Amino acid sequence: MGIIADLRRHCRWTAGLSHASLVEYLVEESYELLEAIETGQDDDELRGELADVLLQLVLHAEIAAERGAFDFSDIAAHLSEKMIRRNTHVFHRDGSLRGTYPEDVQEIVESWDAAKRAEDPSRTDPFSSLPRHLPALALADKTIGRARRWSGGPGAPAAPPVPGAAVVETEAELGELLLGIVADAHERGLDAERSLRTAVARYMTAAQPTSSSTPGTG
């Protein structure tokens, strides 16, 4: 943190950075880290990409500290408190470890969701925390998952059927199917990204709990 503070004081370019101007770098560095992971880069490369992402966090923390809002230690403390609060299957409320831990992943997910909802019982929109700037495919996947978890399982609205009743067994087959759909859309002059975002928005509307419904425990 001291190095970044010195740069903010003595480097005109670094001093001119703001939360807003750093957004493009955070996105870029995150994608570079993603590429390093997905292409199986060695540990040195992975360490370097992680450091670049960490730099973005440290810069944001320093900018906030300069205006007296919070610093890096506050961020770390907030994260620690959140992990204890959300992971009730591992920690007691005081942060001490429980004696036994569930093995079933579904039970763990349900515990996390219940703890998250307990933080704000008035929240009725299961999609309120989903960033709308996610790529359309990622947004669609998370939206469907969130709807099913919120409703307690299969009670969520069904997504539209796959055209032509296509059945895929592997991610490779799924990739070819999706690529084919995008290629066909391109030939027809259709925007695949915008089309999927519009469909996701319709799905979100259909999946909204009614005023009389109660969120599931999933």
mmCIF file of the C-alpha atoms, coordinates in Angstrom:
data_MODEL
# 
_entry.id   MODEL 
# 
loop_
_atom_site.group_PDB 
_atom_site.id 
_atom_site.type_symbol 
_atom_site.label_atom_id 
_atom_site.label_alt_id 
_atom_site.label_comp_id 
_atom_site.label_asym_id 
_atom_site.label_entity_id 
_atom_site.label_seq_id 
_atom_site.pdbx_PDB_ins_code 
_atom_site.Cartn_x 
_atom_site.Cartn_y 
_atom_site.Cartn_z 
_atom_site.occupancy 
_atom_site.B_iso_or_equiv 
_atom_site.pdbx_formal_charge 
_atom_site.auth_seq_id 
_atom_site.auth_comp_id 
_atom_site.auth_asym_id 
_atom_site.auth_atom_id 
_atom_site.pdbx_PDB_model_num 
ATOM 1   C CA . MET A 1 1   ? 0.000   0.000   0.000   1.00 0.00 ? 1   MET A CA 1 
ATOM 2   C CA . GLY A 1 2   ? 2.892   2.367   0.722   1.00 0.00 ? 2   GLY A CA 1 
ATOM 3   C CA . ILE A 1 3   ? 4.200   2.066   -2.842  1.00 0.00 ? 3   ILE A CA 1 
ATOM 4   C CA . ILE A 1 4   ? 0.784   2.914   -4.289  1.00 0.00 ? 4   ILE A CA 1 
ATOM 5   C CA . ALA A 1 5   ? 0.430   5.856   -1.891  1.00 0.00 ? 5   ALA A CA 1 
ATOM 6   C CA . ASP A 1 6   ? 3.831   7.158   -3.045  1.00 0.00 ? 6   ASP A CA 1 
ATOM 7   C CA . LEU A 1 7   ? 2.803   6.783   -6.680  1.00 0.00 ? 7   LEU A CA 1 
ATOM 8   C CA . ARG A 1 8   ? -0.402  8.701   -6.022  1.00 0.00 ? 8   ARG A CA 1 
ATOM 9   C CA . ARG A 1 9   ? 1.649   11.517  -4.476  1.00 0.00 ? 9   ARG A CA 1 
ATOM 10  C CA . HIS A 1 10  ? 4.491   11.694  -6.968  1.00 0.00 ? 10  HIS A CA 1 
ATOM 11  C CA . CYS A 1 11  ? 3.257   10.274  -10.293 1.00 0.00 ? 11  CYS A CA 1 
ATOM 12  C CA . ARG A 1 12  ? 0.936   12.653  -12.128 1.00 0.00 ? 12  ARG A CA 1 
ATOM 13  C CA . TRP A 1 13  ? -0.645  9.865   -14.212 1.00 0.00 ? 13  TRP A CA 1 
ATOM 14  C CA . THR A 1 14  ? -1.361  7.637   -11.205 1.00 0.00 ? 14  THR A CA 1 
ATOM 15  C CA . ALA A 1 15  ? -2.621  10.621  -9.230  1.00 0.00 ? 15  ALA A CA 1 
ATOM 16  C CA . GLY A 1 16  ? -5.167  11.284  -11.961 1.00 0.00 ? 16  GLY A CA 1 
ATOM 17  C CA . LEU A 1 17  ? -6.795  7.876   -11.668 1.00 0.00 ? 17  LEU A CA 1 
ATOM 18  C CA . SER A 1 18  ? -10.308 7.590   -10.251 1.00 0.00 ? 18  SER A CA 1 
ATOM 19  C CA . HIS A 1 19  ? -12.744 4.790   -9.499  1.00 0.00 ? 19  HIS A CA 1 
ATOM 20  C CA . ALA A 1 20  ? -14.446 5.487   -12.836 1.00 0.00 ? 20  ALA A CA 1 
ATOM 21  C CA . SER A 1 21  ? -11.282 5.713   -14.940 1.00 0.00 ? 21  SER A CA 1 
ATOM 22  C CA . LEU A 1 22  ? -10.002 2.433   -13.488 1.00 0.00 ? 22  LEU A CA 1 
ATOM 23  C CA . VAL A 1 23  ? -13.022 0.448   -14.687 1.00 0.00 ? 23  VAL A CA 1 
ATOM 24  C CA . GLU A 1 24  ? -11.558 -0.335  -18.109 1.00 0.00 ? 24  GLU A CA 1 
ATOM 25  C CA . TYR A 1 25  ? -8.336  -1.605  -16.534 1.00 0.00 ? 25  TYR A CA 1 
ATOM 26  C CA . LEU A 1 26  ? -10.178 -3.837  -14.071 1.00 0.00 ? 26  LEU A CA 1 
ATOM 27  C CA . VAL A 1 27  ? -12.147 -5.425  -16.907 1.00 0.00 ? 27  VAL A CA 1 
ATOM 28  C CA . GLU A 1 28  ? -9.017  -5.841  -19.050 1.00 0.00 ? 28  GLU A CA 1 
ATOM 29  C CA . GLU A 1 29  ? -6.909  -7.325  -16.259 1.00 0.00 ? 29  GLU A CA 1 
ATOM 30  C CA . SER A 1 30  ? -9.718  -9.683  -15.255 1.00 0.00 ? 30  SER A CA 1 
ATOM 31  C CA . TYR A 1 31  ? -9.969  -11.016 -18.788 1.00 0.00 ? 31  TYR A CA 1 
ATOM 32  C CA . GLU A 1 32  ? -6.195  -11.448 -18.958 1.00 0.00 ? 32  GLU A CA 1 
ATOM 33  C CA . LEU A 1 33  ? -6.339  -13.487 -15.756 1.00 0.00 ? 33  LEU A CA 1 
ATOM 34  C CA . LEU A 1 34  ? -9.207  -15.521 -17.199 1.00 0.00 ? 34  LEU A CA 1 
ATOM 35  C CA . GLU A 1 35  ? -7.169  -16.257 -20.319 1.00 0.00 ? 35  GLU A CA 1 
ATOM 36  C CA . ALA A 1 36  ? -4.150  -17.319 -18.262 1.00 0.00 ? 36  ALA A CA 1 
ATOM 37  C CA . ILE A 1 37  ? -6.304  -19.777 -16.323 1.00 0.00 ? 37  ILE A CA 1 
ATOM 38  C CA . GLU A 1 38  ? -8.186  -21.168 -19.320 1.00 0.00 ? 38  GLU A CA 1 
ATOM 39  C CA . THR A 1 39  ? -5.044  -21.619 -21.429 1.00 0.00 ? 39  THR A CA 1 
ATOM 40  C CA . GLY A 1 40  ? -3.162  -23.335 -18.614 1.00 0.00 ? 40  GLY A CA 1 
ATOM 41  C CA . GLN A 1 41  ? -0.381  -20.776 -18.248 1.00 0.00 ? 41  GLN A CA 1 
ATOM 42  C CA . ASP A 1 42  ? 2.427   -21.585 -15.810 1.00 0.00 ? 42  ASP A CA 1 
ATOM 43  C CA . ASP A 1 43  ? 2.516   -20.378 -12.221 1.00 0.00 ? 43  ASP A CA 1 
ATOM 44  C CA . ASP A 1 44  ? 4.730   -17.396 -12.994 1.00 0.00 ? 44  ASP A CA 1 
ATOM 45  C CA . GLU A 1 45  ? 2.231   -16.103 -15.544 1.00 0.00 ? 45  GLU A CA 1 
ATOM 46  C CA . LEU A 1 46  ? -0.695  -16.799 -13.227 1.00 0.00 ? 46  LEU A CA 1 
ATOM 47  C CA . ARG A 1 47  ? 1.041   -14.998 -10.364 1.00 0.00 ? 47  ARG A CA 1 
ATOM 48  C CA . GLY A 1 48  ? 1.662   -11.990 -12.585 1.00 0.00 ? 48  GLY A CA 1 
ATOM 49  C CA . GLU A 1 49  ? -1.947  -11.784 -13.750 1.00 0.00 ? 49  GLU A CA 1 
ATOM 50  C CA . LEU A 1 50  ? -3.205  -12.110 -10.173 1.00 0.00 ? 50  LEU A CA 1 
ATOM 51  C CA . ALA A 1 51  ? -0.865  -9.294  -9.174  1.00 0.00 ? 51  ALA A CA 1 
ATOM 52  C CA . ASP A 1 52  ? -2.316  -7.098  -11.927 1.00 0.00 ? 52  ASP A CA 1 
ATOM 53  C CA . VAL A 1 53  ? -5.839  -7.698  -10.618 1.00 0.00 ? 53  VAL A CA 1 
ATOM 54  C CA . LEU A 1 54  ? -4.675  -7.042  -7.055  1.00 0.00 ? 54  LEU A CA 1 
ATOM 55  C CA . LEU A 1 55  ? -3.173  -3.751  -8.204  1.00 0.00 ? 55  LEU A CA 1 
ATOM 56  C CA . GLN A 1 56  ? -6.620  -2.609  -9.280  1.00 0.00 ? 56  GLN A CA 1 
ATOM 57  C CA . LEU A 1 57  ? -8.042  -3.392  -5.831  1.00 0.00 ? 57  LEU A CA 1 
ATOM 58  C CA . VAL A 1 58  ? -5.190  -1.622  -4.063  1.00 0.00 ? 58  VAL A CA 1 
ATOM 59  C CA . LEU A 1 59  ? -5.620  1.462   -6.251  1.00 0.00 ? 59  LEU A CA 1 
ATOM 60  C CA . HIS A 1 60  ? -9.324  1.636   -5.494  1.00 0.00 ? 60  HIS A CA 1 
ATOM 61  C CA . ALA A 1 61  ? -8.602  1.240   -1.776  1.00 0.00 ? 61  ALA A CA 1 
ATOM 62  C CA . GLU A 1 62  ? -6.003  4.024   -1.845  1.00 0.00 ? 62  GLU A CA 1 
ATOM 63  C CA . ILE A 1 63  ? -8.326  6.393   -3.703  1.00 0.00 ? 63  ILE A CA 1 
ATOM 64  C CA . ALA A 1 64  ? -11.030 5.729   -1.113  1.00 0.00 ? 64  ALA A CA 1 
ATOM 65  C CA . ALA A 1 65  ? -8.550  6.195   1.759   1.00 0.00 ? 65  ALA A CA 1 
ATOM 66  C CA . GLU A 1 66  ? -7.549  9.599   0.423   1.00 0.00 ? 66  GLU A CA 1 
ATOM 67  C CA . ARG A 1 67  ? -11.068 10.865  0.860   1.00 0.00 ? 67  ARG A CA 1 
ATOM 68  C CA . GLY A 1 68  ? -11.386 9.247   4.298   1.00 0.00 ? 68  GLY A CA 1 
ATOM 69  C CA . ALA A 1 69  ? -13.927 6.624   3.237   1.00 0.00 ? 69  ALA A CA 1 
ATOM 70  C CA . PHE A 1 70  ? -12.137 3.305   3.866   1.00 0.00 ? 70  PHE A CA 1 
ATOM 71  C CA . ASP A 1 71  ? -8.804  1.620   3.248   1.00 0.00 ? 71  ASP A CA 1 
ATOM 72  C CA . PHE A 1 72  ? -7.534  -1.823  2.272   1.00 0.00 ? 72  PHE A CA 1 
ATOM 73  C CA . SER A 1 73  ? -7.717  -3.152  5.831   1.00 0.00 ? 73  SER A CA 1 
ATOM 74  C CA . ASP A 1 74  ? -11.384 -2.130  5.974   1.00 0.00 ? 74  ASP A CA 1 
ATOM 75  C CA . ILE A 1 75  ? -12.025 -4.071  2.774   1.00 0.00 ? 75  ILE A CA 1 
ATOM 76  C CA . ALA A 1 76  ? -10.303 -7.145  4.192   1.00 0.00 ? 76  ALA A CA 1 
ATOM 77  C CA . ALA A 1 77  ? -12.260 -6.860  7.456   1.00 0.00 ? 77  ALA A CA 1 
ATOM 78  C CA . HIS A 1 78  ? -15.533 -6.505  5.533   1.00 0.00 ? 78  HIS A CA 1 
ATOM 79  C CA . LEU A 1 79  ? -14.704 -9.622  3.514   1.00 0.00 ? 79  LEU A CA 1 
ATOM 80  C CA . SER A 1 80  ? -13.838 -11.614 6.629   1.00 0.00 ? 80  SER A CA 1 
ATOM 81  C CA . GLU A 1 81  ? -17.095 -10.631 8.317   1.00 0.00 ? 81  GLU A CA 1 
ATOM 82  C CA . LYS A 1 82  ? -19.063 -11.508 5.195   1.00 0.00 ? 82  LYS A CA 1 
ATOM 83  C CA . MET A 1 83  ? -17.469 -14.944 4.842   1.00 0.00 ? 83  MET A CA 1 
ATOM 84  C CA . ILE A 1 84  ? -18.233 -15.765 8.482   1.00 0.00 ? 84  ILE A CA 1 
ATOM 85  C CA . ARG A 1 85  ? -21.796 -14.449 8.161   1.00 0.00 ? 85  ARG A CA 1 
ATOM 86  C CA . ARG A 1 86  ? -22.544 -16.282 4.915   1.00 0.00 ? 86  ARG A CA 1 
ATOM 87  C CA . ASN A 1 87  ? -20.833 -19.608 5.708   1.00 0.00 ? 87  ASN A CA 1 
ATOM 88  C CA . THR A 1 88  ? -22.882 -20.652 8.705   1.00 0.00 ? 88  THR A CA 1 
ATOM 89  C CA . HIS A 1 89  ? -22.179 -24.292 7.856   1.00 0.00 ? 89  HIS A CA 1 
ATOM 90  C CA . VAL A 1 90  ? -18.485 -23.685 8.721   1.00 0.00 ? 90  VAL A CA 1 
ATOM 91  C CA . PHE A 1 91  ? -18.456 -20.869 11.295  1.00 0.00 ? 91  PHE A CA 1 
ATOM 92  C CA . HIS A 1 92  ? -20.329 -19.920 14.441  1.00 0.00 ? 92  HIS A CA 1 
ATOM 93  C CA . ARG A 1 93  ? -21.433 -16.291 14.602  1.00 0.00 ? 93  ARG A CA 1 
ATOM 94  C CA . ASP A 1 94  ? -18.307 -15.375 16.559  1.00 0.00 ? 94  ASP A CA 1 
ATOM 95  C CA . GLY A 1 95  ? -16.072 -16.778 13.812  1.00 0.00 ? 95  GLY A CA 1 
ATOM 96  C CA . SER A 1 96  ? -15.085 -19.946 15.611  1.00 0.00 ? 96  SER A CA 1 
ATOM 97  C CA . LEU A 1 97  ? -15.200 -23.184 13.657  1.00 0.00 ? 97  LEU A CA 1 
ATOM 98  C CA . ARG A 1 98  ? -18.027 -25.657 14.022  1.00 0.00 ? 98  ARG A CA 1 
ATOM 99  C CA . GLY A 1 99  ? -17.212 -29.208 15.007  1.00 0.00 ? 99  GLY A CA 1 
ATOM 100 C CA . THR A 1 100 ? -18.778 -30.880 11.952  1.00 0.00 ? 100 THR A CA 1 
ATOM 101 C CA . TYR A 1 101 ? -19.300 -29.754 8.388   1.00 0.00 ? 101 TYR A CA 1 
ATOM 102 C CA . PRO A 1 102 ? -21.801 -30.837 5.725   1.00 0.00 ? 102 PRO A CA 1 
ATOM 103 C CA . GLU A 1 103 ? -20.568 -32.918 2.807   1.00 0.00 ? 103 GLU A CA 1 
ATOM 104 C CA . ASP A 1 104 ? -23.572 -32.300 0.559   1.00 0.00 ? 104 ASP A CA 1 
ATOM 105 C CA . VAL A 1 105 ? -22.944 -29.381 -1.806  1.00 0.00 ? 105 VAL A CA 1 
ATOM 106 C CA . GLN A 1 106 ? -26.654 -28.644 -2.169  1.00 0.00 ? 106 GLN A CA 1 
ATOM 107 C CA . GLU A 1 107 ? -26.939 -28.272 1.600   1.00 0.00 ? 107 GLU A CA 1 
ATOM 108 C CA . ILE A 1 108 ? -24.021 -25.833 1.538   1.00 0.00 ? 108 ILE A CA 1 
ATOM 109 C CA . VAL A 1 109 ? -25.624 -23.771 -1.239  1.00 0.00 ? 109 VAL A CA 1 
ATOM 110 C CA . GLU A 1 110 ? -28.928 -23.660 0.631   1.00 0.00 ? 110 GLU A CA 1 
ATOM 111 C CA . SER A 1 111 ? -27.135 -22.541 3.795   1.00 0.00 ? 111 SER A CA 1 
ATOM 112 C CA . TRP A 1 112 ? -25.364 -19.740 1.885   1.00 0.00 ? 112 TRP A CA 1 
ATOM 113 C CA . ASP A 1 113 ? -28.603 -18.578 0.241   1.00 0.00 ? 113 ASP A CA 1 
ATOM 114 C CA . ALA A 1 114 ? -30.481 -18.580 3.545   1.00 0.00 ? 114 ALA A CA 1 
ATOM 115 C CA . ALA A 1 115 ? -27.738 -16.542 5.218   1.00 0.00 ? 115 ALA A CA 1 
ATOM 116 C CA . LYS A 1 116 ? -27.692 -14.102 2.321   1.00 0.00 ? 116 LYS A CA 1 
ATOM 117 C CA . ARG A 1 117 ? -31.471 -13.589 2.435   1.00 0.00 ? 117 ARG A CA 1 
ATOM 118 C CA . ALA A 1 118 ? -31.324 -13.102 6.211   1.00 0.00 ? 118 ALA A CA 1 
ATOM 119 C CA . GLU A 1 119 ? -29.122 -10.046 5.643   1.00 0.00 ? 119 GLU A CA 1 
ATOM 120 C CA . ASP A 1 120 ? -32.041 -8.285  3.947   1.00 0.00 ? 120 ASP A CA 1 
ATOM 121 C CA . PRO A 1 121 ? -35.381 -10.047 4.536   1.00 0.00 ? 121 PRO A CA 1 
ATOM 122 C CA . SER A 1 122 ? -37.205 -7.296  2.636   1.00 0.00 ? 122 SER A CA 1 
ATOM 123 C CA . ARG A 1 123 ? -35.450 -8.128  -0.622  1.00 0.00 ? 123 ARG A CA 1 
ATOM 124 C CA . THR A 1 124 ? -37.904 -9.867  -2.938  1.00 0.00 ? 124 THR A CA 1 
ATOM 125 C CA . ASP A 1 125 ? -36.065 -9.524  -6.238  1.00 0.00 ? 125 ASP A CA 1 
ATOM 126 C CA . PRO A 1 126 ? -33.820 -12.585 -6.745  1.00 0.00 ? 126 PRO A CA 1 
ATOM 127 C CA . PHE A 1 127 ? -31.936 -10.799 -9.522  1.00 0.00 ? 127 PHE A CA 1 
ATOM 128 C CA . SER A 1 128 ? -31.200 -7.475  -7.835  1.00 0.00 ? 128 SER A CA 1 
ATOM 129 C CA . SER A 1 129 ? -27.529 -8.275  -7.219  1.00 0.00 ? 129 SER A CA 1 
ATOM 130 C CA . LEU A 1 130 ? -26.818 -9.625  -10.701 1.00 0.00 ? 130 LEU A CA 1 
ATOM 131 C CA . PRO A 1 131 ? -24.631 -7.185  -12.665 1.00 0.00 ? 131 PRO A CA 1 
ATOM 132 C CA . ARG A 1 132 ? -26.494 -6.409  -15.883 1.00 0.00 ? 132 ARG A CA 1 
ATOM 133 C CA . HIS A 1 133 ? -23.203 -5.760  -17.709 1.00 0.00 ? 133 HIS A CA 1 
ATOM 134 C CA . LEU A 1 134 ? -22.288 -9.439  -17.617 1.00 0.00 ? 134 LEU A CA 1 
ATOM 135 C CA . PRO A 1 135 ? -21.897 -10.981 -21.077 1.00 0.00 ? 135 PRO A CA 1 
ATOM 136 C CA . ALA A 1 136 ? -25.316 -12.216 -22.198 1.00 0.00 ? 136 ALA A CA 1 
ATOM 137 C CA . LEU A 1 137 ? -24.493 -15.925 -21.895 1.00 0.00 ? 137 LEU A CA 1 
ATOM 138 C CA . ALA A 1 138 ? -23.135 -15.543 -18.367 1.00 0.00 ? 138 ALA A CA 1 
ATOM 139 C CA . LEU A 1 139 ? -26.107 -13.380 -17.409 1.00 0.00 ? 139 LEU A CA 1 
ATOM 140 C CA . ALA A 1 140 ? -28.537 -15.967 -18.795 1.00 0.00 ? 140 ALA A CA 1 
ATOM 141 C CA . ASP A 1 141 ? -26.870 -18.822 -16.919 1.00 0.00 ? 141 ASP A CA 1 
ATOM 142 C CA . LYS A 1 142 ? -26.787 -16.952 -13.611 1.00 0.00 ? 142 LYS A CA 1 
ATOM 143 C CA . THR A 1 143 ? -30.357 -15.712 -14.038 1.00 0.00 ? 143 THR A CA 1 
ATOM 144 C CA . ILE A 1 144 ? -31.723 -19.216 -14.534 1.00 0.00 ? 144 ILE A CA 1 
ATOM 145 C CA . GLY A 1 145 ? -29.666 -20.547 -11.621 1.00 0.00 ? 145 GLY A CA 1 
ATOM 146 C CA . ARG A 1 146 ? -30.769 -17.715 -9.348  1.00 0.00 ? 146 ARG A CA 1 
ATOM 147 C CA . ALA A 1 147 ? -34.434 -18.242 -10.267 1.00 0.00 ? 147 ALA A CA 1 
ATOM 148 C CA . ARG A 1 148 ? -34.266 -21.941 -9.494  1.00 0.00 ? 148 ARG A CA 1 
ATOM 149 C CA . ARG A 1 149 ? -32.430 -21.430 -6.212  1.00 0.00 ? 149 ARG A CA 1 
ATOM 150 C CA . TRP A 1 150 ? -34.848 -18.683 -5.140  1.00 0.00 ? 150 TRP A CA 1 
ATOM 151 C CA . SER A 1 151 ? -37.930 -20.789 -5.918  1.00 0.00 ? 151 SER A CA 1 
ATOM 152 C CA . GLY A 1 152 ? -36.527 -23.833 -4.180  1.00 0.00 ? 152 GLY A CA 1 
ATOM 153 C CA . GLY A 1 153 ? -35.877 -25.877 -7.302  1.00 0.00 ? 153 GLY A CA 1 
ATOM 154 C CA . PRO A 1 154 ? -37.938 -26.664 -10.383 1.00 0.00 ? 154 PRO A CA 1 
ATOM 155 C CA . GLY A 1 155 ? -40.619 -24.129 -9.451  1.00 0.00 ? 155 GLY A CA 1 
ATOM 156 C CA . ALA A 1 156 ? -38.850 -21.475 -11.528 1.00 0.00 ? 156 ALA A CA 1 
ATOM 157 C CA . PRO A 1 157 ? -40.305 -20.625 -14.945 1.00 0.00 ? 157 PRO A CA 1 
ATOM 158 C CA . ALA A 1 158 ? -39.046 -22.919 -17.678 1.00 0.00 ? 158 ALA A CA 1 
ATOM 159 C CA . ALA A 1 159 ? -36.675 -21.473 -20.234 1.00 0.00 ? 159 ALA A CA 1 
ATOM 160 C CA . PRO A 1 160 ? -37.722 -21.699 -23.903 1.00 0.00 ? 160 PRO A CA 1 
ATOM 161 C CA . PRO A 1 161 ? -37.054 -25.135 -25.456 1.00 0.00 ? 161 PRO A CA 1 
ATOM 162 C CA . VAL A 1 162 ? -33.924 -25.639 -27.536 1.00 0.00 ? 162 VAL A CA 1 
ATOM 163 C CA . PRO A 1 163 ? -34.733 -25.125 -31.252 1.00 0.00 ? 163 PRO A CA 1 
ATOM 164 C CA . GLY A 1 164 ? -34.961 -28.374 -33.166 1.00 0.00 ? 164 GLY A CA 1 
ATOM 165 C CA . ALA A 1 165 ? -34.912 -30.364 -29.911 1.00 0.00 ? 165 ALA A CA 1 
ATOM 166 C CA . ALA A 1 166 ? -31.107 -30.409 -30.085 1.00 0.00 ? 166 ALA A CA 1 
ATOM 167 C CA . VAL A 1 167 ? -29.501 -32.553 -27.418 1.00 0.00 ? 167 VAL A CA 1 
ATOM 168 C CA . VAL A 1 168 ? -25.909 -32.017 -26.326 1.00 0.00 ? 168 VAL A CA 1 
ATOM 169 C CA . GLU A 1 169 ? -23.893 -34.207 -24.002 1.00 0.00 ? 169 GLU A CA 1 
ATOM 170 C CA . THR A 1 170 ? -20.618 -32.296 -23.695 1.00 0.00 ? 170 THR A CA 1 
ATOM 171 C CA . GLU A 1 171 ? -19.394 -28.711 -23.490 1.00 0.00 ? 171 GLU A CA 1 
ATOM 172 C CA . ALA A 1 172 ? -17.709 -29.208 -26.867 1.00 0.00 ? 172 ALA A CA 1 
ATOM 173 C CA . GLU A 1 173 ? -21.047 -30.091 -28.455 1.00 0.00 ? 173 GLU A CA 1 
ATOM 174 C CA . LEU A 1 174 ? -22.700 -27.200 -26.656 1.00 0.00 ? 174 LEU A CA 1 
ATOM 175 C CA . GLY A 1 175 ? -20.017 -24.836 -27.968 1.00 0.00 ? 175 GLY A CA 1 
ATOM 176 C CA . GLU A 1 176 ? -20.615 -25.990 -31.536 1.00 0.00 ? 176 GLU A CA 1 
ATOM 177 C CA . LEU A 1 177 ? -24.369 -25.537 -31.113 1.00 0.00 ? 177 LEU A CA 1 
ATOM 178 C CA . LEU A 1 178 ? -23.992 -22.030 -29.717 1.00 0.00 ? 178 LEU A CA 1 
ATOM 179 C CA . LEU A 1 179 ? -21.487 -21.088 -32.420 1.00 0.00 ? 179 LEU A CA 1 
ATOM 180 C CA . GLY A 1 180 ? -23.895 -22.336 -35.052 1.00 0.00 ? 180 GLY A CA 1 
ATOM 181 C CA . ILE A 1 181 ? -26.734 -20.273 -33.598 1.00 0.00 ? 181 ILE A CA 1 
ATOM 182 C CA . VAL A 1 182 ? -24.559 -17.141 -33.549 1.00 0.00 ? 182 VAL A CA 1 
ATOM 183 C CA . ALA A 1 183 ? -23.358 -17.788 -37.105 1.00 0.00 ? 183 ALA A CA 1 
ATOM 184 C CA . ASP A 1 184 ? -26.941 -18.186 -38.304 1.00 0.00 ? 184 ASP A CA 1 
ATOM 185 C CA . ALA A 1 185 ? -27.946 -14.992 -36.505 1.00 0.00 ? 185 ALA A CA 1 
ATOM 186 C CA . HIS A 1 186 ? -25.035 -13.162 -38.146 1.00 0.00 ? 186 HIS A CA 1 
ATOM 187 C CA . GLU A 1 187 ? -26.125 -14.304 -41.585 1.00 0.00 ? 187 GLU A CA 1 
ATOM 188 C CA . ARG A 1 188 ? -29.647 -13.062 -40.903 1.00 0.00 ? 188 ARG A CA 1 
ATOM 189 C CA . GLY A 1 189 ? -28.414 -9.695  -39.621 1.00 0.00 ? 189 GLY A CA 1 
ATOM 190 C CA . LEU A 1 190 ? -29.546 -10.398 -36.054 1.00 0.00 ? 190 LEU A CA 1 
ATOM 191 C CA . ASP A 1 191 ? -27.655 -9.321  -32.924 1.00 0.00 ? 191 ASP A CA 1 
ATOM 192 C CA . ALA A 1 192 ? -27.151 -12.473 -30.838 1.00 0.00 ? 192 ALA A CA 1 
ATOM 193 C CA . GLU A 1 193 ? -25.926 -10.585 -27.750 1.00 0.00 ? 193 GLU A CA 1 
ATOM 194 C CA . ARG A 1 194 ? -28.825 -8.143  -27.736 1.00 0.00 ? 194 ARG A CA 1 
ATOM 195 C CA . SER A 1 195 ? -31.348 -10.882 -28.525 1.00 0.00 ? 195 SER A CA 1 
ATOM 196 C CA . LEU A 1 196 ? -30.242 -13.001 -25.593 1.00 0.00 ? 196 LEU A CA 1 
ATOM 197 C CA . ARG A 1 197 ? -30.208 -10.003 -23.231 1.00 0.00 ? 197 ARG A CA 1 
ATOM 198 C CA . THR A 1 198 ? -33.793 -9.213  -24.267 1.00 0.00 ? 198 THR A CA 1 
ATOM 199 C CA . ALA A 1 199 ? -34.845 -12.824 -23.687 1.00 0.00 ? 199 ALA A CA 1 
ATOM 200 C CA . VAL A 1 200 ? -33.154 -12.834 -20.266 1.00 0.00 ? 200 VAL A CA 1 
ATOM 201 C CA . ALA A 1 201 ? -35.017 -9.646  -19.336 1.00 0.00 ? 201 ALA A CA 1 
ATOM 202 C CA . ARG A 1 202 ? -38.322 -11.315 -20.248 1.00 0.00 ? 202 ARG A CA 1 
ATOM 203 C CA . TYR A 1 203 ? -37.354 -14.369 -18.192 1.00 0.00 ? 203 TYR A CA 1 
ATOM 204 C CA . MET A 1 204 ? -36.511 -12.179 -15.187 1.00 0.00 ? 204 MET A CA 1 
ATOM 205 C CA . THR A 1 205 ? -39.939 -10.564 -15.386 1.00 0.00 ? 205 THR A CA 1 
ATOM 206 C CA . ALA A 1 206 ? -41.673 -13.944 -15.572 1.00 0.00 ? 206 ALA A CA 1 
ATOM 207 C CA . ALA A 1 207 ? -39.591 -15.301 -12.665 1.00 0.00 ? 207 ALA A CA 1 
ATOM 208 C CA . GLN A 1 208 ? -40.327 -12.416 -10.277 1.00 0.00 ? 208 GLN A CA 1 
ATOM 209 C CA . PRO A 1 209 ? -42.040 -13.732 -7.115  1.00 0.00 ? 209 PRO A CA 1 
ATOM 210 C CA . THR A 1 210 ? -45.590 -12.547 -6.613  1.00 0.00 ? 210 THR A CA 1 
ATOM 211 C CA . SER A 1 211 ? -46.375 -10.404 -3.571  1.00 0.00 ? 211 SER A CA 1 
ATOM 212 C CA . SER A 1 212 ? -47.976 -13.386 -1.854  1.00 0.00 ? 212 SER A CA 1 
ATOM 213 C CA . SER A 1 213 ? -45.189 -15.850 -2.566  1.00 0.00 ? 213 SER A CA 1 
ATOM 214 C CA . THR A 1 214 ? -42.430 -16.765 -0.180  1.00 0.00 ? 214 THR A CA 1 
ATOM 215 C CA . PRO A 1 215 ? -38.864 -17.303 -1.388  1.00 0.00 ? 215 PRO A CA 1 
ATOM 216 C CA . GLY A 1 216 ? -37.757 -20.911 -1.294  1.00 0.00 ? 216 GLY A CA 1 
ATOM 217 C CA . THR A 1 217 ? -34.936 -22.131 0.857   1.00 0.00 ? 217 THR A CA 1 
ATOM 218 C CA . GLY A 1 218 ? -32.820 -23.214 -2.104  1.00 0.00 ? 218 GLY A CA 1 
# 
